[in-house]
Amino acid sequence: MAKYNLIGVGTNAKTIKGDGSEYLTGILYLIPETLLCPMATIAGCHEPCLVSAGRGAFNSVHKARERKTKLLLSNPNEFKRLLREDLTKFEAYCKRKSVKPVIRLNGTSDKNWLNIIREFPKIQFYDYTKVYNRASKNLPKNYHLTLSYSEANLDYADKVRAYANKYQANLAVVFRDKNNIPKTFLDRLVINGDADDLRFLDPQGVVVALYAKGKAKKDTSGFVIG
């Protein structure tokens, strides 16, 4: 496996479920903060963020994400140079292995990466986003967005639903109990979003059910449902 400056490949338990003979997934993890997660406060997801889940709980992993985030904020041109280098290397590696390269640039952030995504049309990109109006943009064919739902603010929740319906976007919903997830929610069929992370393969118009992890297990803001 090639080594990368910024992205991680084969380090996420859920993306590994979708890796194999067809796809290989890489993820960029940063530290969520105001400039990188502009809707975190209103959506109530700052405290229960996935940054605390899985390997993110390890101090060494957290420090590595901090270094990347500081580089992005202090020297964005150098960060993007390293990211382009990673994506070029990853695309070439996947070509040699005869698998489709898949990248999630917002593992624990919510930044608009459209300029870079358009530079790599042979890579399948995907993200979850709480910036609901991003669904209205002219997205490239190789970029799939799933809108992230929260009831921490009911006006925000209404707008997310409205954009999801208008632009035919799927909704990711975090449920508290993975053994008690409804079959339908918000008049949409519910599918299991924890079986893998290949969101671009999901049928259109569904709720993607995720279960609370890390600090989210104790969330009472309305971000976690149930």
C-alpha positions in Angstrom: 0.0 0.0 0.0 1.3 3.4 -0.9 2.0 6.0 1.8 0.1 9.3 1.8 0.7 12.8 3.2 -2.9 13.5 4.3 -5.4 10.8 3.4 -5.8 7.5 5.2 -6.5 4.3 3.3 -7.6 1.1 5.0 -7.8 2.8 8.4 -11.6 3.1 8.8 -13.6 0.1 10.0 -16.6 1.0 8.0 -15.0 1.9 4.7 -13.1 -1.3 4.8 -16.4 -3.1 4.6 -16.9 -1.7 1.1 -13.3 -2.2 -0.1 -12.5 -5.2 -2.2 -12.5 -6.2 -5.8 -14.5 -3.1 -7.0 -13.6 -0.2 -4.7 -10.9 1.2 -2.5 -11.7 4.1 -0.2 -9.5 6.9 1.2 -10.6 9.5 3.8 -9.2 12.8 4.9 -9.6 13.5 8.7 -9.3 16.9 10.2 -10.2 18.5 13.5 -13.7 20.0 13.2 -13.7 23.7 14.0 -15.8 26.8 12.9 -14.2 27.4 9.5 -14.3 23.8 8.5 -17.8 22.9 10.0 -19.9 26.1 9.5 -23.2 24.4 10.5 -21.9 22.5 13.6 -23.4 24.8 16.2 -26.9 25.1 14.7 -27.0 21.4 14.0 -25.8 20.4 17.5 -23.1 18.1 16.2 -20.0 19.7 17.6 -19.9 17.9 20.9 -21.0 14.4 19.6 -18.8 14.7 16.5 -17.3 11.4 15.1 -13.9 12.9 15.8 -14.2 11.2 19.2 -15.1 7.8 17.8 -13.0 4.8 16.9 -9.3 5.5 16.3 -10.1 9.2 16.8 -10.0 8.5 20.6 -6.3 7.7 20.4 -4.0 10.7 21.3 -1.6 10.0 18.5 -4.4 10.0 15.9 -5.9 13.2 17.3 -2.5 14.9 17.2 -2.0 13.8 13.5 -5.4 15.3 12.7 -4.5 18.5 14.5 -1.3 18.9 12.5 -3.2 18.5 9.2 -5.8 21.0 10.3 -3.1 23.6 11.3 -1.4 23.2 8.0 -4.7 23.7 6.1 -5.5 26.9 8.1 -2.0 28.3 8.1 -0.8 27.3 4.6 -3.7 26.2 2.4 -1.7 26.3 -0.8 0.8 23.8 0.6 -2.0 21.6 2.0 -3.7 21.5 -1.3 -0.4 20.6 -3.0 0.0 17.7 -0.7 -3.6 16.7 -1.2 -3.3 16.7 -5.0 -0.2 14.6 -4.7 -2.1 12.1 -2.5 -5.0 11.9 -4.9 -2.8 11.5 -7.9 -0.9 8.7 -6.2 -4.1 7.0 -4.9 -5.7 7.1 -8.4 -2.6 5.5 -9.9 -2.5 2.8 -7.2 -6.2 2.0 -7.8 -5.6 1.8 -11.6 -2.8 -0.7 -11.0 -5.1 -2.8 -8.8 -8.0 -2.5 -11.2 -10.4 -1.0 -8.6 -12.4 2.2 -8.5 -10.8 5.0 -6.4 -13.2 6.4 -3.8 -12.5 9.4 -1.6 -14.3 11.1 1.3 -12.6 14.5 1.9 -14.8 15.4 4.9 -14.2 12.5 7.3 -14.6 14.9 10.3 -15.1 18.2 8.6 -17.6 19.9 6.2 -15.5 22.0 3.8 -16.3 22.8 0.2 -13.7 20.9 -1.8 -15.4 21.3 -5.2 -12.4 22.9 -7.0 -10.2 19.9 -6.2 -12.9 17.4 -6.9 -13.3 18.7 -10.4 -9.6 18.2 -11.0 -9.9 14.4 -10.5 -12.9 13.2 -12.6 -11.8 9.5 -12.4 -12.1 9.4 -8.6 -15.5 8.9 -7.1 -15.9 11.4 -4.2 -18.7 11.5 -1.6 -19.5 13.3 1.6 -22.1 13.8 4.3 -22.8 17.5 4.7 -24.9 19.7 7.1 -24.4 22.6 4.7 -27.8 21.9 3.1 -27.6 24.5 0.3 -24.6 22.7 -1.1 -27.1 20.2 -2.6 -28.3 23.1 -4.9 -25.0 23.6 -6.5 -24.0 22.2 -9.9 -22.1 19.2 -8.5 -19.8 17.2 -10.8 -20.9 13.7 -11.7 -18.2 12.1 -9.6 -19.4 13.8 -6.4 -22.2 12.4 -4.3 -23.6 14.3 -1.3 -25.8 12.9 1.5 -27.5 15.7 3.6 -27.0 15.2 7.4 -30.2 15.7 9.4 -30.5 17.1 13.0 -33.4 18.2 15.1 -31.2 20.3 17.4 -32.7 23.3 15.6 -36.2 22.8 14.1 -35.8 25.6 11.6 -32.6 24.0 10.4 -34.3 20.6 10.3 -37.1 22.0 8.1 -34.5 23.5 5.7 -32.6 20.2 5.4 -35.7 18.3 4.6 -36.8 21.0 2.1 -33.5 20.8 0.2 -33.4 17.0 0.3 -36.8 16.9 -1.3 -36.2 19.6 -3.8 -32.8 18.3 -5.0 -33.6 14.6 -4.5 -30.8 14.1 -1.9 -30.6 11.4 0.6 -30.7 12.1 4.4 -28.3 10.7 6.9 -29.9 10.3 10.3 -28.1 9.3 13.5 -30.2 7.0 15.7 -29.5 6.3 19.4 -30.2 2.6 19.4 -28.9 0.5 16.5 -31.3 -2.3 17.5 -34.4 0.0 17.3 -34.1 1.8 14.0 -37.4 2.4 12.3 -38.3 1.1 8.8 -39.4 4.5 7.7 -38.5 8.0 8.9 -39.7 11.4 7.5 -41.9 9.4 5.0 -38.7 7.8 3.6 -37.5 4.2 3.5 -34.7 3.7 6.0 -31.6 1.8 4.9 -28.6 0.7 6.9 -25.8 3.2 6.5 -23.4 1.3 8.8 -23.1 -1.8 6.5 -20.6 0.2 4.5 -19.8 3.8 3.6 -20.4 3.7 -0.2 -23.1 6.3 -0.1 -23.0 6.9 -3.9 -24.5 3.4 -4.3 -27.5 4.1 -2.2 -31.0 4.3 -3.8 -32.3 7.8 -4.2 -34.8 9.3 -1.7 -33.9 7.3 1.4 -32.9 7.9 4.9 -29.4 6.5 5.6 -29.5 5.2 9.2 -26.4 5.6 11.3 -26.1 4.7 15.0 -24.6 6.9 17.6 -20.9 6.4 18.3 -18.4 7.9 20.7 -19.7 11.0 22.5 -22.8 10.9 20.4 -24.2 8.1 22.5 -24.9 10.6 25.3 -26.1 13.4 23.0 -29.3 15.2 24.0 -29.2 18.2 21.6 -31.5 16.6 19.0 -28.7 15.6 16.7 -29.2 12.0 17.7 -32.7 10.7 17.2 -34.4 8.5 19.8 
